[in-house]
């Protein structure tokens, strides 16, 4: 690009990043690497978005997302760049369970997001009829999937509903708090979608994915945590970008985003207290906020993109964290368990945090910390209850699943209202349309969990692509739009 005002080069340019979740902070980090002057604007009173560190009974824990995919490079690399290399820790155990059909059962292995390569992989979880139904996959005619298909719909057609209801649903629900029969296979499980395009048999497609993974000989942990909690990551990124001259303003919602005649952008904020209204002038803007907020900001200059973003739905959920005296309290082995909705329980998962993360046990030898999650897409009635009720129903389910009957020392309910964007069939096409409309405006880009994947690496990759876009390089944006980042489940919990 030539030296226009929207050409943000390595030596000049003021970029405003709207939103200080991990995507916005990662965008700021990358912009500083390229020499831009950066201002980050955050409406809430803190940075980090869905990553929230805290304490319960003196133990450091996460009250939001608690692990990140390590087989993608983005999150681990960013953690290292901001000084957390020696704090990275894999889970202490990779063993997890399913609470289904009245018992805790070992989490099956040999599957891709719950889809097995052989019927035997789900032995012990499915009924004999369910296992027999999987065997029919090899004899069924091809199931056409077109441009996209719901994960549950396709898997049920090939392998039967029991596979979806007992395994695919709880695994996908742990990532999206969504409905497997609505979630896009192309966006949520892209490797399975691509394999299904070239195979008649779904189990054969899964076996090919597994063979490719084995041939790649990937070593090291699949997931990674951070000593003190994954919520430390955005704090460290914020500290890093501030130390390099970026300004981060919290309690500063953006109320207006308009194009200027000069080619730059006018950003109007409503500051807290005496700060009042403030107008910033930027060469470029990265919008890193949830879809409904982004829709409001883009309505004036990109109404078509705003209309698309207004259609993105979100699921709400709550995390119930409980701390117990370790003496006299025992839990089953492993990192926790998932709960299929078909079993009719209130909680959808439980993470045995003290067993999953070695640093929690090391720092708090006399405590046992665990958490449950409550709430799925379309399941809002339970979240209308007060915190005490959510604690009570969590304790009831935990007692039935594990025998845990002790009274907790302390409890904490963290509500994530509209916390998880939903990826229904056609989500990839919606994202492509949004980016096509936004791309007509130089110096403007969007990023975050609403686009290319809900996991931490996906959000960071989305941020990097947005920074490339405002520099005139659309390759990463096009690649992510075509190939979203799969967000596998960590085995149990959220």
Order of alpha helices (4+ residues) and beta strands (2+ residues): beta-alpha-beta-beta-beta-beta-alpha-beta-beta-beta-beta-beta-alpha-alpha-alpha-alpha-alpha-alpha-beta-alpha-beta-beta-beta-beta-beta-alpha-alpha-beta-beta-beta-alpha-alpha-beta-alpha-beta-alpha-beta-alpha-alpha
